[in-house]
Amino acid sequence: MRISRIKKVDGCLEGSSAKDIFFDIEIDKAFADHLGSLGKYIYNDSFDKPFFKIIVRGYYTIKGSVGNRSMRMIFAESALDEIMDELIKHIEDFNN
């Protein structure tokens, strides 16, 4: 799984600072579980596309669905670059 691009989301109703992260392949449950180790992990497979949410209180929330090629990250503070660097490293660790 590789990040293909990161796009700032303008006008996100959930927060003033949000980014969509796009991947080269679809998100699967193993990857969602890997991200889940970052914080409080909620996984709901009662829908056609299972939904996941990871909450790291005071820092960010990640939302996505298995089968999609993107997920949304909503930030609670302004240290975006540092948080993004940590997340990118965590994603790269999944590939190794």
DALINUR-V10166 format. One record per residue. N is the residue number from 1. RES is the residue in three letters. SS is DSSP state (~ for helix, > for strand, _ for the rest). NEAR is the number of other C-alpha atoms within 12 Angstrom. Layout:
n res ss near
N RES SS NEAR
N RES SS NEAR
This chain:
n res ss near
1 MET _ 25
2 ARG _ 24
3 ILE > 26
4 SER > 16
5 ARG > 16
6 ILE > 22
7 LYS > 18
8 LYS > 20
9 VAL > 20
10 ASP _ 14
11 GLY _ 12
12 CYS _ 16
13 LEU _ 10
14 GLU _ 19
15 GLY _ 21
16 SER _ 19
17 SER > 26
18 ALA > 30
19 LYS > 31
20 ASP > 28
21 ILE > 32
22 PHE > 25
23 PHE > 26
24 ASP _ 16
25 ILE _ 17
26 GLU _ 24
27 ILE _ 32
28 ASP _ 27
29 LYS ~ 23
30 ALA ~ 19
31 PHE ~ 31
32 ALA ~ 37
33 ASP ~ 26
34 HIS ~ 25
35 LEU ~ 36
36 GLY ~ 27
37 SER _ 21
38 LEU _ 26
39 GLY _ 21
40 LYS > 19
41 TYR > 23
42 ILE > 25
43 TYR > 28
44 ASN > 20
45 ASP _ 17
46 SER _ 11
47 PHE _ 12
48 ASP _ 11
49 LYS _ 18
50 PRO _ 21
51 PHE > 27
52 PHE > 35
53 LYS > 31
54 ILE > 32
55 ILE > 24
56 VAL > 25
57 ARG _ 16
58 GLY _ 14
59 TYR _ 26
60 TYR > 33
61 THR > 34
62 ILE > 37
63 LYS > 34
64 GLY > 36
65 SER > 30
66 VAL _ 28
67 GLY _ 24
68 ASN _ 26
69 ARG _ 25
70 SER > 29
71 MET > 34
72 ARG > 31
73 MET > 36
74 ILE > 36
75 PHE > 32
76 ALA _ 22
77 GLU _ 19
78 SER _ 17
79 ALA _ 15
80 LEU ~ 22
81 ASP ~ 14
82 GLU ~ 15
83 ILE ~ 24
84 MET ~ 25
85 ASP ~ 13
86 GLU ~ 18
87 LEU ~ 30
88 ILE ~ 25
89 LYS ~ 18
90 HIS ~ 23
91 ILE ~ 28
92 GLU ~ 18
93 ASP ~ 15
94 PHE ~ 22
95 ASN ~ 14
96 ASN _ 9
